[in-house]
Amino acid sequence: MLNMSIFPGGGAPSGPFHLPTPFSISSVESDNERTKTFTLNASLNAMPGQFVMAWLPRFDEKPFSLVAADPVTLMVTAVGPFSNLLHRLQPGDLLWIRGPFGNAFRLPRPGLRAAFVGGGYGVAPLLWLARAWLPKLNALTVIIGARTSEDLLYIERFDALPEAVRGSAATMETFTRTEDGSAGVPGLVTDQLEAHVSEGELDLICACGPHGMLAAIDRLGEKFSVPRQLSWEAYMRCAVGICGSCELNGSVLCLDGPVLEHGGV
């Protein structure tokens, strides 16, 4: 167990953390068969859209979007050796993190009508974004997509936001799309999104998910002249712009992104 007495006041330490720093896991929640949400005994000075690097000594280090910063909360989907090892961790175990890194989502001005579009585990940063922006928006449309109903994530958490966020006068609707039609409406998130942008209902699109989905959203936003902020997921090895592993069309995503702005507001 981590000796918390090294931190003033004995409470959860607050970052940024420039080197991998160990923190105890306070809770682990199972979201579905492949995804868990980890809460750490730590807090970060961070914004929605930024990420941290999580490290297990003598094994590996990987990037994860922040679900929340106070306390630090991470969504982990078991897709490889490192994430499967993380899934074996229990409350009281240690996880090393450094960060935060990257550019966050940016609210251009209050009173906008926004759409948040999440594909698969791309919903992770959007939950925090919705919690932070709801009091400042006029309306929020949340569109969550996945291949099957079993892959949908955080639906209940989004549904609970309007009552949980104090001071919010924004109207909020949540739509689900599954490729196999096992939940919500059959089809892609872009099908749902186009129904809103084509009617002139949106001032801004924020999205996170697979690159193919983001590219389609970018084309859709450009077609209807709706600005978009897209969080491009990538394999980030160093997180400080040295290795170049996260390069995308001339941008180094760990520094220039992961949130890139397309179109003006």
C-alpha positions as CSV (number, residue, x, y, z in Angstrom):
1,M,0.0,0.0,0.0
2,L,1.1,3.6,-0.7
3,N,2.1,5.5,2.4
4,M,-0.1,8.6,2.0
5,S,1.7,10.3,4.9
6,I,4.2,11.7,2.4
7,F,1.5,14.0,1.1
8,P,0.6,17.2,3.1
9,G,-2.6,16.7,5.1
10,G,-2.7,13.0,4.4
11,G,-5.3,13.4,1.6
12,A,-5.3,12.5,-2.0
13,P,-2.2,14.0,-3.7
14,S,-2.8,16.6,-6.5
15,G,-0.8,16.9,-9.7
16,P,0.4,17.4,-12.5
17,F,2.8,14.5,-12.1
18,H,5.9,14.7,-14.4
19,L,7.3,11.3,-13.6
20,P,5.4,8.0,-13.0
21,T,3.9,8.3,-9.5
22,P,2.2,5.5,-7.7
23,F,-1.3,5.8,-6.4
24,S,-3.6,3.3,-4.7
25,I,-6.8,2.3,-6.5
26,S,-9.8,3.2,-4.4
27,S,-12.5,1.5,-6.5
28,V,-13.0,-0.7,-9.5
29,E,-16.4,-0.9,-11.3
30,S,-17.3,-3.4,-14.0
31,D,-19.0,-1.7,-17.0
32,N,-19.3,-4.8,-19.2
33,E,-17.4,-8.0,-19.8
34,R,-14.4,-6.1,-21.3
35,T,-14.5,-2.7,-19.6
36,K,-13.8,-1.5,-16.1
37,T,-13.6,2.0,-14.5
38,F,-10.8,2.6,-12.1
39,T,-10.8,5.4,-9.5
40,L,-7.5,6.4,-7.9
41,N,-6.6,8.1,-4.7
42,A,-5.3,11.1,-6.6
43,S,-6.4,14.3,-8.3
44,L,-5.1,16.3,-11.2
45,N,-5.2,19.8,-12.5
46,A,-6.6,18.8,-15.8
47,M,-9.4,19.5,-18.3
48,P,-11.8,17.2,-20.3
49,G,-10.1,15.7,-23.3
50,Q,-6.6,15.4,-21.7
51,F,-5.0,12.1,-21.0
52,V,-2.5,10.4,-18.6
53,M,0.0,7.7,-19.1
54,A,-0.6,4.6,-16.9
55,W,2.4,2.4,-16.0
56,L,3.1,-0.9,-14.4
57,P,6.8,-1.4,-13.5
58,R,8.7,-3.8,-15.6
59,F,5.8,-4.3,-18.0
60,D,4.5,-1.4,-20.1
61,E,3.0,2.1,-20.2
62,K,-0.2,3.2,-22.1
63,P,-2.3,6.3,-22.6
64,F,-5.8,6.6,-21.2
65,S,-8.3,9.4,-21.5
66,L,-9.5,10.9,-18.2
67,V,-13.0,10.2,-17.2
68,A,-12.5,12.6,-14.3
69,A,-9.6,14.4,-12.7
70,D,-10.8,14.7,-9.1
71,P,-10.5,11.9,-8.2
72,V,-8.5,10.5,-11.2
73,T,-10.8,8.1,-13.0
74,L,-9.9,5.9,-16.0
75,M,-11.9,3.6,-18.3
76,V,-9.9,0.5,-19.2
77,T,-11.1,-1.9,-21.9
78,A,-9.3,-5.2,-22.1
79,V,-7.9,-5.3,-25.6
80,G,-4.3,-6.5,-25.1
81,P,-1.7,-7.7,-22.6
82,F,-1.4,-4.4,-20.7
83,S,-5.1,-3.7,-20.3
84,N,-5.7,-7.3,-19.4
85,L,-3.1,-7.0,-16.6
86,L,-4.8,-3.8,-15.4
87,H,-8.1,-5.7,-15.1
88,R,-6.5,-7.9,-12.5
89,L,-5.8,-5.0,-10.2
90,Q,-8.1,-4.6,-7.1
91,P,-8.8,-1.7,-4.7
92,G,-5.7,-1.1,-2.6
93,D,-3.3,-2.1,-5.5
94,L,-1.0,0.5,-7.0
95,L,-1.1,2.1,-10.4
96,W,1.6,4.6,-11.6
97,I,0.5,7.6,-13.7
98,R,2.1,10.7,-15.2
99,G,0.3,13.6,-16.7
100,P,-1.9,15.3,-17.7
101,F,-1.0,15.6,-21.3
102,G,-2.4,17.1,-24.5
103,N,-5.0,19.6,-25.5
104,A,-8.5,19.6,-24.0
105,F,-11.9,20.4,-25.5
106,R,-12.6,24.2,-25.5
107,L,-15.9,25.9,-25.1
108,P,-15.8,28.8,-27.5
109,R,-18.6,30.7,-25.8
110,P,-21.6,30.0,-23.5
111,G,-25.1,29.2,-24.8
112,L,-24.1,26.9,-27.7
113,R,-26.1,23.9,-28.9
114,A,-23.6,21.1,-28.9
115,A,-23.5,17.4,-29.9
116,F,-21.2,15.0,-28.1
117,V,-20.6,11.8,-30.2
118,G,-18.9,8.8,-28.7
119,G,-18.0,5.5,-30.3
120,G,-17.1,2.5,-28.1
121,Y,-14.8,3.5,-25.3
122,G,-14.5,7.0,-26.9
123,V,-17.3,8.0,-24.5
124,A,-14.8,8.2,-21.7
125,P,-13.8,11.9,-22.0
126,L,-17.2,12.9,-23.1
127,L,-18.9,12.1,-19.8
128,W,-16.6,14.5,-18.0
129,L,-17.1,17.1,-20.7
130,A,-20.9,16.8,-20.4
131,R,-20.7,17.3,-16.7
132,A,-18.4,20.3,-17.1
133,W,-20.3,22.0,-19.9
134,L,-24.0,21.4,-19.1
135,P,-24.4,24.5,-17.0
136,K,-22.9,26.6,-19.9
137,L,-24.8,25.1,-22.9
138,N,-28.2,25.9,-24.2
139,A,-28.8,22.4,-25.5
140,L,-26.8,19.1,-25.5
141,T,-27.4,16.1,-27.8
142,V,-25.4,13.0,-26.8
143,I,-25.0,10.2,-29.3
144,I,-23.5,7.0,-28.2
145,G,-22.7,4.2,-30.6
146,A,-21.2,0.7,-30.5
147,R,-21.3,-2.5,-32.5
148,T,-23.7,-4.3,-30.1
149,S,-25.7,-3.6,-27.0
150,E,-23.1,-5.3,-24.9
151,D,-20.5,-2.8,-26.1
152,L,-22.5,0.3,-25.2
153,L,-20.8,2.2,-22.3
154,Y,-21.9,4.8,-19.7
155,I,-25.5,5.1,-20.9
156,E,-26.8,5.2,-17.3
157,R,-24.2,7.7,-16.3
158,F,-25.2,10.1,-19.1
159,D,-28.9,9.6,-18.3
160,A,-28.2,10.7,-14.7
161,L,-26.4,13.9,-15.6
162,P,-29.3,16.4,-16.0
163,E,-30.4,15.8,-12.4
164,A,-26.8,15.4,-11.0
165,V,-25.4,18.7,-12.5
166,R,-26.4,21.6,-10.5
167,G,-27.2,24.9,-12.1
168,S,-27.8,23.3,-15.5
169,A,-30.7,24.8,-17.6
170,A,-29.6,23.1,-20.8
171,T,-31.9,20.6,-22.5
172,M,-30.3,17.2,-22.9
173,E,-31.2,14.3,-25.1
174,T,-29.3,11.0,-25.4
175,F,-29.5,8.7,-28.4
176,T,-28.0,5.2,-28.9
177,R,-27.0,3.5,-32.1
178,T,-25.8,-0.1,-32.5
179,E,-24.5,-1.6,-35.8
180,D,-26.4,-4.8,-35.2
181,G,-29.6,-3.1,-34.0
182,S,-29.5,-4.9,-30.6
183,A,-30.1,-1.6,-28.7
184,G,-31.3,1.8,-29.7
185,V,-31.7,2.5,-33.4
186,P,-29.8,0.3,-35.9
187,G,-27.0,2.1,-37.8
188,L,-24.1,4.4,-37.2
189,V,-23.7,7.5,-34.9
190,T,-23.2,9.6,-38.1
191,D,-26.7,8.7,-39.2
192,Q,-28.1,10.2,-36.0
193,L,-25.8,13.1,-36.2
194,E,-26.7,14.0,-39.7
195,A,-30.4,14.2,-38.7
196,H,-29.4,17.1,-36.3
197,V,-26.9,19.0,-38.4
198,S,-29.0,18.9,-41.5
199,E,-31.8,20.7,-39.6
200,G,-29.4,23.4,-38.4
201,E,-29.8,22.3,-34.7
202,L,-26.1,22.4,-33.8
203,D,-23.4,25.0,-33.2
204,L,-20.6,22.6,-32.3
205,I,-19.7,18.9,-32.5
206,C,-17.4,17.2,-30.0
207,A,-16.5,13.6,-30.7
208,C,-14.1,10.8,-29.6
209,G,-13.9,7.3,-31.1
210,P,-12.3,5.3,-33.9
211,H,-10.6,7.2,-36.6
212,G,-13.0,6.2,-39.3
213,M,-15.9,7.5,-37.3
214,L,-14.1,10.8,-36.6
215,A,-13.2,11.2,-40.3
216,A,-16.9,10.7,-41.2
217,I,-18.0,13.3,-38.6
218,D,-15.4,15.7,-39.9
219,R,-16.8,15.4,-43.4
220,L,-20.3,15.8,-42.1
221,G,-19.4,18.9,-40.1
222,E,-17.7,20.4,-43.1
223,K,-20.6,19.7,-45.4
224,F,-23.0,21.6,-43.1
225,S,-20.5,24.2,-41.8
226,V,-20.6,23.0,-38.2
227,P,-17.3,23.4,-36.2
228,R,-16.0,20.3,-34.6
229,Q,-13.5,19.3,-31.9
230,L,-12.4,15.7,-32.5
231,S,-10.3,13.7,-30.0
232,W,-8.1,11.4,-32.1
233,E,-7.1,8.3,-30.2
234,A,-3.6,7.1,-30.9
235,Y,-0.8,4.9,-29.5
236,M,1.3,7.4,-27.6
237,R,4.6,6.1,-26.3
238,C,6.4,9.1,-24.9
239,A,3.5,11.7,-24.5
240,V,6.0,14.6,-24.9
241,G,6.4,14.8,-28.7
242,I,9.7,13.0,-29.0
243,C,9.0,9.5,-30.5
244,G,6.5,10.5,-33.2
245,S,4.4,7.3,-32.8
246,C,1.2,9.4,-32.6
247,E,1.7,11.4,-35.8
248,L,-1.4,12.1,-37.8
249,N,-1.4,14.2,-41.0
250,G,1.5,16.2,-39.7
251,S,0.2,16.7,-36.1
252,V,1.8,15.0,-33.1
253,L,-1.3,14.1,-31.2
254,C,0.3,14.0,-27.7
255,L,1.2,17.7,-28.1
256,D,-1.1,19.1,-30.8
257,G,-4.1,16.9,-29.8
258,P,-5.6,14.6,-28.9
259,V,-8.4,17.2,-29.4
260,L,-8.0,18.9,-32.8
261,E,-10.3,21.8,-33.9
262,H,-11.8,21.6,-37.4
263,G,-13.6,24.7,-38.7
264,G,-14.2,27.9,-36.9
265,V,-16.9,28.9,-34.4
